[in-house]
Amino acid sequence: MKLPTWLYADHSVQDLSGREAFLSNEDLKPVEPARRLWGPWNFVAFWLADSININTWMIISGMIIGGLTWWEAWLCTWIGYTFSAVFICLSGRIGATYHISFPIVSRSSFGLFGSLWPVFNRSFMACVWYGVQAWLGGKCIVLIFRCICLSYETLPNTLPASFGTNTRDFIGFIVFWTLSLIAIWFPVQKIRILFTVKSIVVPIAALTFFIWSLVKAKGLGPVIHQPGTLTGSAHGWAWMSGIMSCVSNFVTLIVNNPDYTRFATRPSAVILPQLLTIPIGFSVTCFIGIIVGSSSKVIFGEPIWNPLDLLGKFLDSEPTGGTRAGVFFIALAFALAQLGVNIAANSVSAGSDLTAILPKFLNIRRSGYICAVVGLIICPWNLLSNSSTFTTYLSAYSTFLSSVLGVMITDYYIVRKGYLKVKDLYSGSKEDAYYFTYGINWRAYIAYIVGILINIFGFADAVGIYSLIAARNMYHLNFYLGFIVSSLLYYGLCKLSPIPACGTEWPSEVIDKDEKDDNIIVLKVVPLDKEDQSTYVNIQDQETLDKVCRL
């Protein structure tokens, strides 16, 4: 029975069946030149916009509460986000070179069908995070409504206690969730405009909040002068924990960076803009969070690290016209910040991943809406009702992704030496390079599982199942341990059991082939180590032609 045409995400594949329909559609294919619109400044704007959000604002508070001084905590953010930027550039360059997304990149290392698990794993967590970030965005909407009408704070609750939240906050969440659906509609290459606007509006609002807090506190506040409370090995492990918290907060963006960099105008456009903007943007946001939190202790007698709670306190203590206007502008900017973060880190990544799972019927737009619906039905307010437990499980999630990243980075840069046979990434033929064994690269899965197991006792300690100090300390390094162990093991397995298409002979990609006469065939070859340069090569013997075409 033939299905209705509208069910198909891509009409060009509706008549395909089997592996071909399973592996490709328009959103999964390499991005053509007309859609490669992201230049260096677009990536600068992207990360400046992404750096100012509620999670980043608050991440440093846990380090200070844990016993570090403000400057130690701030130095941890510089180190952590610099490491994150390096990993971002490593994963992002793959997408920028071949113009393919994370689900397609993962096929080269895990296999055509083996890639489904890491892709599904990533997409599920993106849906969960989408709901959580939308809930925080809803809190911004509540503040906006309070500025317009002060009585909104006391809006009667009509929801049962079992629902887990009240009418006031639920309305704010639904409004933010609904408005976010508009942003999901636009293609990825066009939403760079959203990040450009956000990169202008949100920093102005953050600076306004910073100055406003300093003026009200008449200084920097006592946290700046607060000494550390840790000594010995506990002090050193607190440093490692602080650095790790920055990387854990970033790990999902590290993995799905090719989803954006595939739209880059050239590979170099993704290196320096990301390598510099990420540590600067995120660390400056953390510094503002420290100072504003320190100022709040002078103003209200206790440090208030959550910027939305502090804005609410401003409204409660001084509901004048000026205060309401200031809080309105800052809350609106934070809502825009949350929207940008949710689209960048969750909607687009879930869209790309779910599309790869069922490409015949799903594209990025449809998958983005599925992500939004899942983010709604999981009731994120219940997840955040016990924030410590939720944070623990999110930290564990970085272990899973670190192993995926370790395999992916090692496969591309060390084992394959930067060479991918793009055509074979979309071919279901058993003879092609990435079919491996029944479509699964067993070497990648062994390395992936062992990379997770190295942290299993630390995770058990974190959730209270098992207690061991050594495991607890190791867990402070969970991302690095998972990455290093999976990387080394994968490399060793590939040495023992070599894989095909490692680019040891012809480091180039054949773009097209034209027959000029019966004897000479002209190939357009693009060297991978030279950007924006191509060479036309005349091949006059069949043996050489077969050699190139096999690549």
C-alpha positions in Angstrom: 0.0 0.0 0.0 1.4 3.4 -1.0 1.5 5.9 1.8 0.3 9.5 1.4 2.9 11.8 -0.2 2.8 14.3 2.8 4.2 11.6 5.1 7.6 11.6 3.3 10.1 14.1 4.6 11.9 14.1 1.2 9.9 13.3 -1.9 13.0 12.3 -3.8 13.4 9.1 -1.6 9.7 8.1 -1.3 10.1 5.5 -4.0 13.3 4.1 -2.5 13.3 1.1 -0.2 15.8 -0.8 1.9 19.1 0.6 2.9 19.1 3.6 0.5 15.9 5.0 2.0 17.3 4.3 5.5 20.6 6.2 5.0 19.8 9.5 3.2 17.6 12.4 2.7 18.1 16.1 1.8 18.9 17.1 5.5 21.5 14.3 5.8 23.3 14.8 2.5 26.5 17.0 2.4 25.6 20.7 2.4 25.9 22.1 -1.1 27.8 25.3 -1.7 24.7 27.5 -1.9 23.9 26.8 1.7 27.4 27.2 3.2 26.7 30.6 4.6 28.4 30.5 8.1 31.5 32.6 8.0 34.0 33.3 10.9 31.9 36.2 12.3 28.8 34.0 12.4 30.6 31.5 14.6 31.8 34.4 16.8 28.2 35.6 17.2 27.0 32.1 17.7 29.3 31.5 20.7 29.0 35.0 22.2 25.2 34.5 22.1 25.4 31.0 23.6 27.8 31.9 26.4 25.3 34.1 28.2 22.8 31.8 29.7 21.5 30.9 33.1 23.5 27.7 33.5 26.8 29.4 32.7 25.9 32.3 34.9 25.4 29.9 37.9 28.1 27.3 37.2 30.8 29.1 39.2 28.6 29.3 42.3 29.0 25.6 43.0 32.8 26.0 43.0 32.7 28.8 45.5 30.2 27.1 47.8 32.5 24.0 47.5 35.3 26.0 49.1 37.3 27.6 46.3 38.1 31.4 46.3 36.5 33.4 43.6 39.7 33.8 41.6 40.4 30.0 41.8 36.9 29.3 40.6 37.2 31.8 37.8 40.6 30.3 36.7 38.8 26.9 36.6 36.3 28.2 34.1 39.1 29.5 31.9 40.9 26.2 31.9 37.7 24.1 31.5 36.3 26.2 28.7 39.6 26.3 26.9 39.7 22.5 26.9 36.1 22.5 25.7 37.1 24.9 22.8 39.9 22.6 21.7 37.4 19.6 21.6 34.9 21.8 19.8 37.4 22.6 17.1 38.4 19.0 16.7 34.9 17.8 16.1 33.8 20.9 14.2 36.5 20.7 11.6 35.2 17.3 10.4 31.8 18.9 9.6 33.4 21.9 8.0 35.7 19.8 5.8 33.1 17.4 4.5 29.9 19.4 5.2 28.3 16.5 7.0 26.5 16.4 10.4 27.3 14.4 13.5 25.0 11.4 12.6 26.9 11.0 9.3 30.3 11.5 11.0 29.5 8.8 13.5 28.8 6.3 10.6 32.5 6.4 9.7 33.6 5.3 13.1 30.7 3.2 14.5 29.4 1.8 11.2 26.3 2.5 9.1 24.0 0.8 11.6 26.3 0.9 14.7 25.9 4.7 14.6 22.3 4.4 15.6 22.9 3.9 19.3 25.1 7.0 19.9 22.8 9.0 17.6 19.7 7.8 19.6 21.4 8.4 22.9 22.3 11.9 21.9 18.8 12.7 20.6 17.1 11.5 23.7 19.2 13.6 26.0 18.7 16.6 23.7 14.9 16.2 24.2 15.3 16.1 28.0 17.6 19.2 27.9 15.1 21.0 25.6 12.4 20.6 28.3 14.7 21.8 31.1 16.0 24.8 29.2 12.4 25.7 28.1 11.3 25.6 31.8 14.1 28.1 32.7 12.9 30.2 29.7 9.4 30.1 31.2 10.8 31.5 34.4 12.0 34.5 32.3 8.5 34.9 30.9 7.0 34.9 34.5 9.3 37.8 35.3 8.2 39.7 32.2 4.5 39.2 33.2 5.3 40.4 36.7 6.8 43.6 35.3 3.7 44.2 33.3 1.3 43.3 36.1 2.6 43.0 39.6 -0.4 40.9 40.7 0.7 38.1 38.4 3.0 36.9 41.2 -0.1 36.0 43.3 -2.1 34.4 40.4 -4.3 31.7 42.0 -3.2 28.2 41.5 -5.7 26.0 39.7 -3.5 22.9 39.3 -3.5 19.9 41.6 -0.5 19.4 43.9 0.3 16.2 42.1 1.0 18.2 38.9 4.3 19.4 40.5 4.0 23.1 39.6 1.6 26.0 39.9 -0.5 27.9 37.3 1.7 31.0 37.3 4.9 29.1 36.3 3.1 26.7 34.0 1.7 29.6 31.9 5.1 31.1 31.6 6.5 27.8 30.4 3.8 27.2 27.9 4.2 30.7 26.5 8.0 30.2 26.1 7.5 26.7 24.7 5.0 28.0 22.1 7.1 30.9 21.0 10.1 28.5 20.5 8.1 26.6 17.9 8.6 29.6 15.5 12.4 29.3 15.7 12.3 25.6 15.0 10.6 26.3 11.6 13.6 28.0 10.0 16.4 26.1 8.3 19.7 25.8 10.2 21.6 28.0 7.7 19.2 30.9 8.3 19.0 30.8 12.1 22.4 32.4 12.3 20.4 35.7 12.2 18.9 34.7 15.6 22.4 34.3 17.1 23.6 37.6 15.6 20.7 39.5 17.3 21.2 37.6 20.5 25.0 38.4 20.5 24.1 42.1 20.6 21.1 42.3 22.9 22.1 39.8 25.6 25.6 41.1 26.4 24.1 44.6 26.7 21.5 43.2 29.2 24.2 41.3 31.1 26.3 44.4 31.4 23.3 46.5 32.6 22.6 43.9 35.3 26.2 43.9 36.3 26.4 47.7 36.7 23.0 47.8 38.4 24.0 45.3 41.0 27.3 47.1 41.7 25.5 50.4 42.1 22.9 49.0 44.5 25.6 47.2 46.6 28.0 50.2 46.4 30.9 47.8 45.7 31.9 44.3 44.7 30.5 42.6 47.8 32.1 40.2 50.3 32.5 37.1 48.2 35.5 38.8 46.4 37.3 38.9 49.8 36.1 35.5 51.0 39.0 33.1 51.6 39.0 29.5 50.5 38.1 26.7 53.0 40.0 23.8 51.5 43.5 22.5 52.1 45.6 19.5 50.9 44.3 17.0 48.4 40.7 18.2 48.9 41.8 21.5 47.5 43.3 19.9 44.4 40.3 17.7 43.7 38.0 20.7 44.0 40.0 22.3 41.2 39.6 19.3 39.1 35.9 19.1 39.9 35.4 22.7 38.9 37.2 22.3 35.6 35.2 19.1 34.9 31.9 20.9 35.6 32.7 23.3 32.7 33.5 20.5 30.3 30.4 18.5 31.4 28.2 21.6 30.8 29.7 21.7 27.3 29.9 18.1 26.2 26.6 17.9 24.2 27.7 20.9 22.2 31.1 19.3 21.5 29.5 16.2 20.0 27.0 17.9 17.8 29.2 20.8 16.6 29.4 19.3 13.1 25.6 20.0 12.8 26.6 23.6 12.5 30.1 23.6 11.1 28.9 21.7 8.0 27.4 25.1 6.9 30.8 26.8 7.2 32.1 28.6 4.1 35.5 26.9 4.6 37.2 24.8 7.3 39.3 27.6 8.7 36.2 29.6 9.5 35.5 27.3 12.5 38.9 27.2 14.1 40.0 30.6 15.6 36.5 32.0 16.0 35.6 29.0 18.3 39.0 28.6 19.9 39.0 32.2 21.1 35.4 33.1 21.6 34.4 30.1 23.7 36.8 30.6 26.7 36.5 34.4 26.6 32.7 34.5 26.3 31.9 31.8 28.8 34.5 33.0 31.4 33.4 36.6 31.2 29.8 35.4 31.8 31.0 33.5 34.9 32.8 36.5 36.2 29.7 38.6 35.9 27.8 35.8 37.8 30.4 36.0 40.6 30.2 39.8 41.0 26.4 39.9 40.8 26.1 37.1 43.3 28.6 38.8 45.6 26.7 42.1 45.4 23.4 40.4 46.2 24.8 39.5 49.6 25.2 43.1 50.5 21.8 44.1 49.1 19.7 41.2 50.6 22.0 39.7 53.2 22.7 36.4 51.3 24.3 35.6 48.0 21.6 34.9 45.3 23.4 33.0 42.5 20.3 32.5 40.3 19.9 35.7 38.3 16.2 35.2 37.9 15.7 34.9 41.6 17.7 38.0 42.1 15.6 39.9 39.6 12.5 38.7 41.4 14.0 40.1 44.6 14.5 43.5 42.9 10.9 43.6 42.0 9.7 42.6 45.5 11.9 45.1 47.3 11.4 48.1 45.0 8.5 47.8 42.5 9.0 51.2 41.0 8.6 52.0 37.3 12.3 52.2 36.7 12.9 48.8 38.4 10.1 47.2 36.5 11.5 48.5 33.2 15.0 47.3 34.0 13.9 43.9 35.1 11.6 43.6 32.0 14.5 44.3 29.6 16.9 41.9 31.4 14.3 39.2 31.7 13.5 39.5 28.0 17.2 39.3 27.1 17.5 36.1 29.3 14.5 34.6 27.5 16.2 35.3 24.2 19.4 33.7 25.6 17.5 30.6 26.6 15.8 30.4 23.2 19.2 30.5 21.5 20.7 27.9 23.8 17.7 25.6 23.3 17.8 25.8 19.5 21.6 25.5 19.3 22.3 22.7 21.8 19.0 20.8 21.7 16.5 21.4 18.9 19.0 21.3 16.0 21.0 18.4 17.4 17.9 16.3 18.2 16.6 17.2 14.7 19.7 16.0 13.0 19.9 12.8 15.1 16.2 11.8 14.8 16.4 12.5 11.0 19.3 9.9 10.8 17.1 7.3 12.6 14.2 7.6 10.1 15.2 9.7 7.2 12.4 8.6 4.9 9.8 10.3 7.1 11.8 12.7 9.3 13.7 15.9 8.5 15.3 18.4 10.9 12.2 20.5 11.1 9.9 17.6 11.9 12.4 16.2 14.3 12.8 19.5 16.0 9.0 19.6 16.7 9.2 16.0 18.1 12.0 17.2 20.4 9.7 20.1 21.6 6.8 17.7 22.3 9.0 15.3 24.2 10.4 18.2 26.2 6.8 19.1 27.1 5.5 15.6 28.1 8.5 14.8 30.3 7.3 17.5 32.7 10.7 19.2 33.3 9.6 20.9 36.5 9.5 17.5 38.1 13.1 16.7 37.0 14.3 20.0 38.5 12.4 19.4 41.8 15.5 17.5 43.0 18.2 19.4 41.2 21.1 17.6 42.9 20.0 14.2 41.6 19.3 15.6 38.2 22.7 17.2 38.0 24.4 13.9 39.1 22.8 12.0 36.2 23.6 14.8 33.7 27.2 14.6 34.8 27.1 10.8 34.2 25.9 11.5 30.7 29.1 13.2 29.9 30.8 9.9 30.4 28.8 8.3 27.7 29.5 11.1 25.2 33.2 11.2 26.1 33.6 7.7 24.9 31.7 8.5 21.7 33.9 11.5 21.1 37.1 9.5 21.9 36.3 7.0 19.2 35.2 9.6 16.7 38.2 11.9 17.0 40.7 9.1 17.0 39.1 7.4 14.0 39.1 10.6 11.9 42.4 12.3 12.9 44.7 9.3 13.7 43.4 6.2 12.1 42.0 7.7 8.9 44.4 10.7 8.8 41.5 13.0 7.9 40.1 11.0 5.0 36.5 10.0 4.5 34.9 8.3 1.5 31.7 10.5 1.6 29.8 8.4 -1.0 30.2 5.2 1.2 28.7 7.0 4.2 25.4 6.9 2.3 25.8 3.5 0.7 24.3 0.3 2.2 26.5 -2.0 0.1 28.4 -4.6 2.1 31.4 -4.0 -0.1 31.8 -0.3 0.9 34.1 1.1 3.5 31.8 1.7 6.5 29.7 -1.5 6.5 32.3 -3.3 8.6 30.6 -6.3 10.2 26.9 -6.4 9.6 27.0 -2.6 9.5 28.7 -2.3 13.0 32.3 -1.5 13.8 33.0 -3.8 16.7 36.3 -2.0 17.5 34.4 1.2 18.2 31.9 -0.5 20.5 34.5 -2.3 22.5 36.4 1.0 23.0 33.1 2.8 23.8 32.0 0.3 26.4 35.4 0.2 28.2 35.5 4.0 28.2 32.2 3.9 30.1 33.3 1.1 32.5 36.3 3.1 33.7 33.9 5.5 35.4 31.3 3.0 36.6 32.4 2.9 40.2 32.6 6.7 40.4 29.1 7.0 39.1 27.9 4.4 41.6 29.6 6.5 44.4 27.9 9.7 43.1 24.4 8.2 43.2 25.0 6.6 46.6 25.1 3.0 45.5 28.7 2.4 46.3 31.3 4.4 48.3 35.0 4.5 47.6 37.2 7.6 47.8 39.5 6.6 44.9 36.5 6.0 42.6 35.1 9.4 43.7 38.3 11.2 42.9 38.5 9.4 39.5 35.0 10.5 38.8 36.2 14.1 38.9 38.0 13.3 35.7 35.2 11.3 34.1 35.2 13.0 30.8 39.0 12.8 30.3 39.2 9.2 31.5 36.4 8.1 29.2 37.9 10.0 26.2 41.5 8.8 26.8 40.7 5.2 27.4 38.3 4.9 24.5 40.8 6.7 22.2 43.8 4.5 23.1 41.8 1.3 23.0 40.2 2.1 19.6 43.6 3.0 18.1 45.1 -0.3 19.4 42.2 -2.4 18.0 42.6 -0.7 14.7 46.3 -1.6 14.6 45.5 -5.2 15.4 42.5 -5.4 13.0 43.0 -2.7 10.4 39.9 -0.9 8.9 39.4 0.1 5.3 39.6 3.6 3.7 42.3 5.1 5.9 43.6 7.6 3.2 47.2 6.3 3.2 47.6 6.6 -0.6 45.6 9.4 -2.2 44.7 12.2 0.4 42.0 13.6 -1.8 38.3 13.5 -2.6 37.0 12.9 -6.1 34.2 15.5 -6.6 33.1 14.7 -10.1 34.0 12.9 -13.2 33.6 13.9 -16.9 34.4 12.0 -20.0 36.1 14.3 -22.5 36.9 11.6 -25.1 37.3 7.9 -25.3 40.7 7.8 -23.7 41.0 10.8 -21.3 38.9 11.2 -18.2 39.1 14.5 -16.3 38.8 14.4 -12.5 38.3 17.4 -10.2 40.3 16.6 -7.1 40.2 18.7 -3.9 43.2 18.2 -1.6 42.1 17.9 2.0 45.1 19.8 3.3 44.5 22.9 1.0 41.4 24.9 1.4 39.5 26.3 -1.6 42.0 24.8 -4.1 41.2 22.2 -6.7 43.1 20.6 -9.5 41.9 19.0 -12.7 43.8 15.7 -13.3 44.0 14.0 -16.7 44.0 10.2 -16.3 44.7 8.2 -19.3 44.9 4.6 -18.1 42.2 2.5 -16.6 44.4 1.2 -13.8 45.0 4.6 -12.3 41.3 5.5 -12.8 40.2 2.5 -10.8 42.7 3.3 -8.1 41.2 6.8 -7.7 37.6 5.8 -7.9 38.2 3.2 -5.1 39.1 6.1 -2.8 
